[in-house]
Amino acid sequence: EGYHTTASSNYAHAEGSYAVASGWASHAEGQNTIANHKSAHVCGEYNVADPAETGQSQLGTYVIIVGNGTSDSKRSNAHTLDWSGNAWFAGTIEGTGIILKSSTKGSSKRFWVTVDDAGALSAKEITET
């Protein structure tokens, strides 16, 4: 769908302008995006392609990539999410608090971490499920 898009693998879908979906069941959308691995979803513009060894039917490093590049020679990613649920952002994540799991091995505790106007951090254990 769109202009000069390519969906070259089984069940792949490409939409937008020059989007390429070459991984099995992959989805590329936006402008000049590349989804080169199985089940990958790429959106935005001019993303850096998944660096894992290319293979139409194998999983790559990332399940989601959001590109924020400006040209073929200036590709970049604003956000990536890997298959283990690890996220990376090029910019700042902002909110009023964050929930963190305990780093103690074997612990299942979770904590609500906040900061006040003086910059003091506090962590309160979350006891409800």
C-alpha positions as CSV (number, residue, x, y, z in Angstrom):
1,E,0.0,0.0,0.0
2,G,1.3,3.4,-0.8
3,Y,4.2,4.4,-3.0
4,H,7.0,2.0,-3.9
5,T,6.5,-0.3,-1.0
6,T,7.7,-3.9,-0.9
7,A,6.4,-6.9,1.0
8,S,8.7,-9.7,-0.2
9,S,8.1,-12.5,2.3
10,N,5.1,-14.6,3.2
11,Y,2.4,-12.7,5.1
12,A,4.5,-9.5,5.1
13,H,2.8,-6.1,4.9
14,A,4.3,-2.8,3.8
15,E,2.6,0.6,3.7
16,G,3.6,4.2,3.3
17,S,6.5,5.3,1.0
18,Y,9.5,3.0,0.2
19,A,8.7,0.8,3.2
20,V,10.2,-2.7,2.9
21,A,8.9,-5.8,4.8
22,S,11.2,-8.7,4.0
23,G,10.8,-10.8,7.1
24,W,8.1,-13.5,7.4
25,A,4.9,-11.9,8.8
26,S,6.7,-8.6,9.2
27,H,5.2,-5.1,9.0
28,A,6.9,-2.0,7.8
29,E,5.1,1.3,7.8
30,G,6.0,4.9,7.3
31,Q,8.8,6.3,5.1
32,N,11.8,4.3,4.1
33,T,11.4,1.8,6.9
34,I,12.9,-1.7,6.9
35,A,11.4,-4.7,8.7
36,N,13.9,-7.5,7.9
37,H,13.0,-10.2,10.4
38,K,10.2,-12.5,11.3
39,S,7.2,-10.8,13.0
40,A,9.0,-7.5,13.3
41,H,7.0,-4.3,13.4
42,V,8.8,-1.1,12.2
43,C,7.3,2.3,11.9
44,G,8.4,5.9,11.5
45,E,11.1,7.0,9.1
46,Y,14.5,5.8,8.1
47,N,15.1,3.3,10.8
48,V,18.3,1.4,11.4
49,A,17.5,-2.2,10.3
50,D,17.7,-4.9,12.9
51,P,21.4,-5.8,13.3
52,A,20.8,-9.6,13.8
53,E,21.9,-11.8,11.0
54,T,19.3,-11.3,8.3
55,G,16.8,-14.1,7.7
56,Q,13.3,-14.0,6.4
57,S,12.0,-16.7,8.7
58,Q,14.1,-16.1,11.9
59,L,13.5,-13.7,14.7
60,G,15.8,-10.7,14.9
61,T,16.9,-8.8,18.0
62,Y,13.8,-6.5,18.0
63,V,10.1,-7.0,17.8
64,I,9.5,-3.3,17.5
65,I,11.6,-0.5,16.0
66,V,10.6,3.2,15.7
67,G,12.7,5.0,13.2
68,N,13.5,8.7,13.5
69,G,16.2,9.1,10.8
70,T,16.1,11.8,8.1
71,S,17.7,10.1,5.1
72,D,19.3,6.8,3.9
73,S,22.7,8.1,5.1
74,K,21.3,9.4,8.4
75,R,19.2,6.4,9.7
76,S,18.5,6.3,13.4
77,N,16.0,4.7,15.9
78,A,14.0,6.6,18.5
79,H,12.9,3.4,20.2
80,T,13.5,-0.4,20.1
81,L,11.8,-3.2,22.0
82,D,13.5,-6.6,22.1
83,W,11.9,-10.0,22.4
84,S,12.7,-10.2,26.2
85,G,10.7,-7.0,26.8
86,N,13.8,-4.7,27.2
87,A,13.1,-1.2,25.8
88,W,15.6,1.5,24.7
89,F,14.7,5.1,24.0
90,A,16.8,7.8,22.4
91,G,15.2,10.5,24.5
92,T,13.8,11.1,27.9
93,I,11.1,9.0,29.6
94,E,8.9,11.2,31.7
95,G,6.2,10.5,34.3
96,T,5.3,10.9,37.9
97,G,6.7,7.6,39.1
98,I,8.0,4.2,38.0
99,I,7.4,0.7,39.1
100,L,10.6,-1.3,39.6
101,K,11.1,-4.9,40.5
102,S,13.5,-5.8,43.2
103,S,17.0,-6.6,42.0
104,T,17.4,-9.1,44.8
105,K,17.8,-12.6,43.3
106,G,14.6,-14.6,43.7
107,S,12.6,-11.7,45.0
108,S,9.1,-11.0,43.6
109,K,8.8,-7.6,45.3
110,R,7.8,-4.5,43.3
111,F,8.3,-0.8,44.3
112,W,6.7,2.5,43.3
113,V,9.6,5.0,43.0
114,T,8.9,8.7,43.0
115,V,10.8,12.0,43.5
116,D,9.7,15.2,45.2
117,D,10.4,18.8,44.5
118,A,13.6,18.7,46.6
119,G,14.9,15.8,44.5
120,A,14.4,13.2,47.3
121,L,13.7,9.7,46.0
122,S,11.3,7.4,47.7
123,A,10.3,3.8,47.1
124,K,7.2,2.3,48.5
125,E,6.6,-1.5,48.3
126,I,3.5,-2.5,46.2
127,T,1.7,-5.1,48.2
128,E,-1.5,-5.5,46.2
129,T,-1.5,-7.7,43.1
